[in-house]
Amino acid sequence: MRRVQLETRIQGLLDGTLPEDQVDALKSELSVSEEARRLYVQYARLHTALQFRSKEIQSLEKHSAKVTPFKKKLRKAPIRKLVAIAAAIALAGVPAVFLYGPKRPALAVFQTAPGTLYSLTHTSNFRFESDLLLDQGSRLTVTQGSVEIDFTSGVKSVLTAPSTILLKGAAHLYMDEGEAWFKVPEAARGFRVETDEQDIIDLGTVFGVRATAAENETHVIEGVVKVTSRAQSSAQEALSAGEARKTDASGNLVKIPYDPAGFLSALPSEIVRYEGALDVREGTRSLGKGGLSYTISRSVNTEPNVDGYIGELVLNENAEQVIQFSRPVDLYISAPGRDIFTPSNENSPIWNSIDDYGHFTCAAEAEVSLTDPNNEIRLEKLSPGRYRWEFLSENTAENRFASKQKWEIKLGHTDRFSISKGQESQARTALRIGVISPSKGK
């Protein structure tokens, strides 16, 4: 069956217009074609989401004479047709519980930006195991990209990876981590967002929330919100547009620079590109706002983001850092371009000299190249995706200092990178890691 014909019959089944004599043909196609079953699942989920949106519009029609009603209503597919199709899919090993929809209207529906990766779980009393609907108890984790959430109350939110939220009610969510923008209409006044450190109650406004292991922040873009420290209930403020607060280690609300541009207010039309320094702290992060995700799963005997400079990394003896990207990127390894001093002697900068050597790995198919106009570093390929690096400058040479070095290693189109420095190399090494995402190659 051609794709156009298949799509037409699936749509006809879902809106109740598929003739009886075509149901068996569709059922037969679904039982033998995995591609057809995938397409059917996609259309069924979209159909459910559109029904949800239709209920929202019908609700608005009751309260506004300005809304023009639909002239044509979609008919529901006869249940016996759906049962027949469900049986065909079940025999192929594909769950078909989504055909019958939730037992009650969901509290929110969401859509994703291109390239978004997410996971979704529900409590046991919710019929769906995975869909674009959220109900009380739903937990949504976005590991890459961004999602836009529309609540039945009229609240709109844009969530940027890496983020995790738990929906606690129609007007209440808990944010484990992440970054989110909220727009709350007057009718939904009182909408509540909790983080580990803050309790935010909206008073009819637009605001952004940022929750990380290091700090929790609230930025008010329009209107007013009430922010309470969860560690000190007496620490409470009503913030107006242009104000922002974070919670310090003592639980106090502290004034911080207002940053409205730091929050996405709409979904991007494509995966967000990023070019710049790589945050080399251990953990899972996103490249830019809604870009590719990456995880630093191991960082031993390293000093990441030295002196607050993102991307700078000091390797001590027995150091190792392991990075995994969700998709291939282009990496650039170079000297920091400035002197980094040892903690014990502020007048003694780190040398990248003959005492410094180690290994790095990347994807076997990565395109690795070295630019080294001053003969400062040697790169030896040991096997596909595995290299040995060694600095060549003498300990008395002027170009042993990181601020003087001009070398650069490019790793084109790799989804992984690790760098290590053995115990025999006892000196400290200073590097800078930059990234272009997604990769420009291949």
ZAMARGU-4260 file (C-alpha; in steps of 0.2 Angstrom, whole numbers, plus 5000, padded with zeros to 4 digits):
<rodrens>
0) 5000/5000/5000 | 5007/5017/4995 | 5011/5029/5009 | 4998/5042/5003 | 4985/5029/5002
5) 4990/5022/5019 | 4989/5040/5027 | 4972/5043/5020 | 4965/5027/5027 | 4972/5030/5044
10) 4965/5047/5045 | 4948/5041/5039 | 4948/5027/5052 | 4952/5040/5066 | 4939/5053/5061
15) 4926/5040/5057 | 4925/5042/5038 | 4934/5026/5032 | 4922/5015/5022 | 4918/4997/5029
20) 4926/4989/5014 | 4943/4997/5017 | 4945/4993/5036 | 4951/4975/5032 | 4964/4981/5020
25) 4971/4993/5033 | 4970/4979/5046 | 4980/4968/5035 | 4993/4981/5031 | 4996/4985/5049
30) 4998/4967/5053 | 5013/4964/5041 | 5021/4981/5040 | 5031/4989/5054 | 5032/5005/5045
35) 5013/5006/5044 | 5011/5002/5062 | 5023/5016/5067 | 5014/5028/5055 | 4997/5023/5063
40) 5004/5026/5081 | 5010/5044/5076 | 4993/5048/5068 | 4983/5041/5083 | 4994/5051/5095
45) 4991/5067/5085 | 4973/5064/5084 | 4972/5062/5103 | 4981/5078/5105 | 4969/5087/5093
50) 4954/5081/5102 | 4961/5088/5118 | 4964/5105/5109 | 4946/5104/5102 | 4939/5103/5119
55) 4949/5118/5124 | 4941/5128/5110 | 4924/5122/5114 | 4926/5128/5132 | 4931/5145/5126
60) 4916/5146/5114 | 4905/5145/5129 | 4913/5160/5137 | 4915/5171/5122 | 4903/5176/5108
65) 4918/5181/5097 | 4924/5164/5094 | 4917/5157/5077 | 4911/5138/5080 | 4918/5125/5068
70) 4905/5121/5054 | 4911/5103/5053 | 4913/5091/5067 | 4924/5076/5066 | 4915/5060/5069
75) 4921/5047/5081 | 4927/5031/5073 | 4915/5016/5077 | 4922/5006/5092 | 4921/4990/5082
80) 4933/4997/5069 | 4945/5003/5082 | 4944/4986/5091 | 4948/4977/5075 | 4963/4988/5071
85) 4969/4987/5089 | 4969/4968/5088 | 4979/4969/5072 | 4992/4980/5081 | 4992/4969/5097
90) 4996/4954/5087 | 5011/4963/5080 | 5017/4966/5098 | 5012/4985/5099 | 5002/4991/5113
95) 4986/4999/5107 | 4979/5006/5124 | 4981/5024/5117 | 4966/5021/5105 | 4953/5024/5119
100) 4961/5040/5126 | 4963/5045/5144 | 4949/5041/5156 | 4947/5059/5160 | 4954/5075/5151
105) 4972/5078/5154 | 4979/5094/5163 | 4991/5099/5149 | 4997/5094/5132 | 5015/5098/5125
110) 5024/5099/5109 | 5043/5097/5105 | 5056/5107/5096 | 5065/5098/5082 | 5079/5086/5089
115) 5071/5086/5106 | 5074/5070/5117 | 5063/5067/5132 | 5055/5054/5143 | 5038/5054/5151
120) 5030/5043/5165 | 5013/5044/5173 | 5005/5037/5189 | 4996/5021/5188 | 4979/5029/5187
125) 4983/5037/5170 | 4979/5026/5155 | 4994/5032/5144 | 5012/5025/5147 | 5019/5038/5134
130) 5011/5052/5125 | 5010/5071/5123 | 4998/5073/5137 | 5002/5077/5155 | 4991/5073/5170
135) 4993/5074/5189 | 5008/5064/5194 | 5016/5065/5176 | 5035/5067/5176 | 5043/5075/5161
140) 5062/5074/5158 | 5069/5084/5144 | 5087/5079/5140 | 5089/5088/5124 | 5080/5102/5115
145) 5064/5111/5122 | 5046/5108/5124 | 5031/5120/5125 | 5017/5115/5137 | 4999/5121/5136
150) 4989/5119/5152 | 4970/5118/5152 | 4970/5133/5163 | 4978/5144/5149 | 4995/5144/5157
155) 5009/5142/5144 | 5027/5136/5148 | 5043/5133/5138 | 5055/5120/5146 | 5073/5119/5141
160) 5084/5104/5143 | 5091/5098/5154 | 5075/5099/5164 | 5063/5088/5174 | 5046/5093/5181
165) 5033/5084/5191 | 5015/5090/5188 | 5007/5090/5205 | 4990/5097/5200 | 4981/5108/5187
170) 4990/5124/5194 | 5005/5117/5203 | 5021/5109/5197 | 5038/5104/5205 | 5054/5107/5195
175) 5068/5096/5200 | 5080/5105/5189 | 5081/5115/5173 | 5075/5131/5165 | 5057/5136/5161
180) 5048/5151/5155 | 5029/5154/5161 | 5015/5165/5154 | 5000/5165/5166 | 4984/5173/5161
185) 4973/5183/5174 | 4961/5168/5175 | 4975/5156/5181 | 4981/5168/5194 | 4989/5158/5208
190) 4999/5146/5197 | 5013/5138/5208 | 5030/5132/5204 | 5041/5124/5217 | 5060/5121/5216
195) 5071/5113/5229 | 5074/5130/5236 | 5060/5142/5231 | 5041/5142/5231 | 5035/5154/5217
200) 5016/5159/5216 | 5011/5169/5201 | 5000/5184/5203 | 4996/5185/5184 | 5012/5188/5175
205) 5027/5181/5164 | 5042/5174/5173 | 5057/5163/5171 | 5063/5150/5184 | 5081/5142/5184
210) 5085/5127/5195 | 5102/5119/5196 | 5112/5110/5209 | 5121/5127/5212 | 5107/5139/5213
215) 5088/5143/5211 | 5083/5159/5202 | 5067/5168/5198 | 5066/5182/5185 | 5050/5192/5183
220) 5047/5198/5165 | 5029/5205/5167 | 5018/5208/5182 | 5021/5201/5200 | 5026/5185/5208
225) 5028/5180/5226 | 5044/5171/5230 | 5047/5162/5246 | 5063/5153/5252 | 5059/5135/5257
230) 5073/5135/5269 | 5066/5151/5278 | 5048/5155/5276 | 5051/5172/5283 | 5062/5176/5268
235) 5048/5181/5256 | 5046/5194/5243 | 5034/5201/5230 | 5044/5204/5214 | 5039/5215/5200
240) 5044/5216/5182 | 5063/5218/5180 | 5067/5210/5196 | 5076/5193/5200 | 5081/5184/5215
245) 5091/5168/5219 | 5092/5158/5236 | 5109/5158/5244 | 5117/5145/5255 | 5108/5152/5271
250) 5091/5152/5262 | 5090/5170/5260 | 5083/5178/5244 | 5097/5188/5236 | 5096/5201/5222
255) 5104/5196/5206 | 5105/5203/5188 | 5089/5202/5178 | 5091/5191/5163 | 5075/5189/5153
260) 5085/5184/5137 | 5091/5169/5146 | 5074/5160/5144 | 5066/5153/5128 | 5048/5159/5126
265) 5045/5150/5110 | 5051/5133/5102 | 5065/5135/5089 | 5061/5129/5072 | 5077/5118/5071
270) 5090/5111/5083 | 5099/5125/5091 | 5117/5128/5085 | 5130/5132/5097 | 5148/5138/5095
275) 5159/5142/5109 | 5167/5136/5125 | 5162/5119/5132 | 5157/5119/5151 | 5168/5105/5157
280) 5160/5102/5174 | 5154/5085/5178 | 5136/5081/5174 | 5123/5083/5160 | 5121/5099/5151
285) 5114/5107/5135 | 5124/5116/5122 | 5116/5133/5121 | 5097/5136/5124 | 5089/5120/5118
290) 5104/5113/5109 | 5112/5096/5109 | 5115/5087/5126 | 5131/5080/5133 | 5136/5071/5149
295) 5153/5072/5158 | 5152/5055/5167 | 5169/5055/5174 | 5181/5069/5179 | 5195/5064/5190
300) 5209/5075/5196 | 5204/5089/5185 | 5200/5108/5188 | 5186/5113/5177 | 5181/5130/5172
305) 5197/5138/5180 | 5194/5154/5189 | 5176/5155/5181 | 5183/5154/5163 | 5171/5141/5154
310) 5180/5128/5144 | 5197/5129/5153 | 5203/5113/5161 | 5218/5109/5171 | 5224/5091/5171
315) 5234/5085/5186 | 5243/5068/5187 | 5231/5053/5185 | 5218/5065/5178 | 5204/5059/5167
320) 5188/5067/5159 | 5175/5057/5149 | 5162/5066/5138 | 5148/5059/5128 | 5137/5069/5116
325) 5120/5065/5110 | 5125/5068/5092 | 5142/5072/5083 | 5150/5088/5086 | 5167/5097/5081
330) 5179/5099/5096 | 5194/5111/5097 | 5207/5108/5110 | 5220/5122/5113 | 5230/5131/5125
335) 5219/5143/5136 | 5228/5159/5129 | 5231/5165/5147 | 5242/5161/5161 | 5235/5150/5174
340) 5244/5150/5191 | 5246/5136/5204 | 5237/5138/5220 | 5253/5137/5230 | 5262/5150/5221
345) 5253/5165/5212 | 5269/5170/5203 | 5271/5153/5195 | 5260/5149/5180 | 5257/5132/5174
350) 5269/5126/5160 | 5264/5115/5145 | 5281/5108/5143 | 5290/5091/5140 | 5284/5084/5157
355) 5266/5084/5151 | 5259/5070/5141 | 5245/5058/5140 | 5231/5051/5129 | 5214/5055/5122
360) 5201/5045/5113 | 5187/5050/5101 | 5175/5042/5088 | 5185/5030/5077 | 5178/5039/5061
365) 5182/5057/5068 | 5193/5068/5057 | 5208/5073/5068 | 5220/5087/5063 | 5234/5097/5072
370) 5238/5115/5069 | 5255/5119/5077 | 5265/5133/5069 | 5278/5134/5083 | 5281/5115/5085
375) 5274/5115/5103 | 5265/5098/5104 | 5267/5080/5096 | 5251/5070/5091 | 5253/5051/5088
380) 5239/5040/5082 | 5240/5024/5091 | 5224/5016/5083 | 5207/5022/5076 | 5200/5035/5088
385) 5215/5034/5101 | 5230/5046/5101 | 5245/5050/5112 | 5249/5069/5115 | 5265/5076/5121
390) 5271/5094/5124 | 5288/5098/5116 | 5294/5114/5124 | 5308/5114/5135 | 5306/5119/5153
395) 5316/5135/5150 | 5308/5140/5134 | 5297/5155/5133 | 5283/5146/5124 | 5281/5134/5138
400) 5268/5146/5145 | 5250/5143/5141 | 5248/5161/5136 | 5261/5160/5123 | 5256/5144/5114
405) 5247/5143/5097 | 5244/5125/5094 | 5226/5118/5091 | 5219/5100/5089 | 5203/5099/5079
410) 5192/5083/5081 | 5179/5084/5068 | 5162/5074/5069 | 5164/5065/5085 | 5151/5060/5098
415) 5163/5056/5112 | 5179/5062/5119 | 5190/5057/5134 | 5207/5064/5139 | 5219/5057/5152
420) 5236/5061/5160 | 5245/5046/5168 | 5254/5046/5185 | 5271/5047/5177 | 5267/5064/5170
425) 5267/5074/5186 | 5266/5092/5180 | 5250/5101/5178 | 5242/5104/5160 | 5231/5118/5155
430) 5219/5116/5141 | 5204/5125/5133 | 5190/5115/5125 | 5178/5123/5112 | 5164/5115/5102
435) 5153/5118/5087 | 5137/5109/5088 | 5130/5101/5078 | 5145/5095/5068 | 5148/5104/5052
440) 5156/5088/5044 | 5148/5073/5036
</rodrens>
